[in-house]
Amino acid sequence: ELAKKLVGYGGIIQRLADALDKASLINFRPLEAFVLPSPWYKGRVLLIGDAPGHLTRGAAINLEADGGRIAFDVDLRAARLLGLAISSKALRLARTVRE
């Protein structure tokens, strides 16, 4: 089942998919938490997510698969709060830009 989800990727991902068979043991579990010293969220921290709605949780950039391509959305407010500048070229390529 995992090998089917990896179809179309190249490089190391393709080699991983090729090595999988029915006997492969795969441990599926979410990446839930990192214990970082406070204040991890201050300074120059750029949060990038890959889930719908990630911008509403403080990320400055969100990546999503969209019609076989990777699209990205930008939250300029989140970026500005951290003192991060995103180039006008990148902003023109973004699917959406939140002010």
Sequence and secondary structure as in RCSB ss.txt:
>XXXX:A:sequence
ELAKKLVGYGGIIQRLADALDKASLINFRPLEAFVLPSPWYKGRVLLIGDAPGHLTRGAAINLEADGGRIAFDVD
LRAARLLGLAISSKALRLARTVRE
>XXXX:A:secstr
 HHHHTTT  HHHHHHHHH  TT              S TTSSS   EE STTGGGGT SEEEEEETTEEEEEEE
HHHHHHTT    HHHHHH SEEE 
